[in-house]
Amino acid sequence: MNAEQIMQAEQAHTSGLYGKQPIVFVRGSGASLFDIDGIEYIDCNSGHGVANIGHGNPKVAAAIADQAGKLITLFETFYNDSRANLLQLMGTLVPGLPKVFFCNSGTESVEAAIKFARLSTGRPGIVAAMRAFHGRTYGSLSATHNKKYREGFEPLVPGYSHIPYNNIEALDKAINETTAAFLVEAVQGEGGVYPIDREFIQAARQICDERGAMLIVDEVQSGFGRTGKMFAFQHFGITPDLLCCAKSLAGGVPMGAVLIGPRVKNLQPGAHGSTFGGNPLSCAAANAALGVLLDEDLPQQAEEKGQYMKEKILAIQSPLIREVRGLGLMVGVELKQKVMPYIRAMQERKVLALNAGLTTIRLLPPLVVTYEQIDQVVSTLEEVLALKFESEK
Ligand SMILES: Cc1ncc(COP(=O)(O)O)c(C=O)c1O
């Protein structure tokens, strides 16, 4: 099929739920994607933060091929070597979070954490933050704040409330003896790339401890080195009770997980589960991907490259930039106007970027991005910020 035929075939049968871009990508390597004509793009989307170790990693590809030839599927009631390796690795990745539940996506990890918090405390209440994005299934959607995701799907799950992000006073009022958990992103991704305040997350830890509620941190987007630490909460000197992760865990193969601390109780056989969760294929991919992340010290690379990228963006002389923020290679550039025309203009110049809300450009390159590629991303950003988009003024 040529590009035209591929796009027609997708358009004819796709659900309609995705705003399609007219490019057919067929290959990736490191921080680059290649279209069907071999044209190279720098990928600052990373599949919404999935490709932390880069595209086309040969170690991950070999691990997947090897495991696929041995055993792809095995329910967690039976033991398996590939899963045992991953449980050992993940159960020691974060001190204080020794247990692991495997699932298949970010929303499933949030669903599981919410269920574990309710089961553990016997309480119904889930407090989440305004601007939060936690996923699109009912439990996580009920914690997601933006009405764009919620409208048309009501009634949502009862027992949820929202407070302003980083507002200690509101948190103090919201958490009480009916609260099962406070659920929060360490860096709000979809909501605009806002890192959490140290004082706020520390207060949350203390308030949850005092009032018997669980602290759930959602690191589906910010996890696995993206922010300069293995997990973003590690910048702030706290440990959550439940940590949600997914996206880059298995190097791009679908997989989610919840890391579980000792305050979480009542996880008995049958209380929760997942057919595909912890399947040997995903576990093999995750073992290889985490191996690459650790061997190449990609969290440290993210810290240094993120600093470099932010400094270069801050040096751009553009009256359109309101703020540059983020942690590591999770970078947000807030403009004084809507960003989609600028993101489209970057795409025309072979740099893929994401929006985060209406006015923030979000840059999530693979952590293996080169300094030359970062220079190119920033010069492309500078070039498009000099353009005038009449309709968006
Ligand atoms: C913070 C956060 N939580 C949860 C999710 C949902 O993940 P998934 O799309 O894998 O269900 C996302 C997805 O972007 C996310 O950014």
The ligand as a Tripos MOL2 file, in Angstrom:
@<TRIPOS>MOLECULE
LIG
   16    16     1     0     0
SMALL
NO_CHARGES

@<TRIPOS>ATOM
      1 C1         -1.0210   10.8810   34.2690 C.3       1 LIG1
      2 C2         -1.7660    9.8950   33.4280 C.ar      1 LIG1
      3 N1         -2.5220    8.9540   34.0290 N.ar      1 LIG1
      4 C3         -3.1990    8.0420   33.3140 C.ar      1 LIG1
      5 C4         -3.1700    8.0400   31.9300 C.ar      1 LIG1
      6 C5         -3.9450    7.0160   31.1730 C.3       1 LIG1
      7 O1         -3.0790    6.1190   30.5260 O.3       1 LIG1
      8 P1         -3.6010    5.1670   29.3660 P.3       1 LIG1
      9 O2         -3.8470    6.0160   28.1670 O.co2     1 LIG1
     10 O3         -2.4660    4.1810   29.1660 O.co2     1 LIG1
     11 O4         -4.8290    4.4930   29.8590 O.co2     1 LIG1
     12 C6         -2.3990    9.0010   31.2650 C.ar      1 LIG1
     13 C7         -2.3640    9.0490   29.8090 C.2       1 LIG1
     14 O5         -1.9400    9.9810   29.1830 O.2       1 LIG1
     15 C8         -1.6730    9.9550   32.0330 C.ar      1 LIG1
     16 O6         -0.9390   10.9050   31.4500 O.3       1 LIG1
@<TRIPOS>BOND
     1     1     2 1
     2     2     3 ar
     3     2    15 ar
     4     3     4 ar
     5     4     5 ar
     6     5     6 1
     7     5    12 ar
     8     6     7 1
     9     7     8 1
    10     8     9 2
    11     8    10 1
    12     8    11 1
    13    12    13 1
    14    12    15 ar
    15    13    14 2
    16    15    16 1
@<TRIPOS>SUBSTRUCTURE
     1 LIG1         1 GROUP 0 **** ****
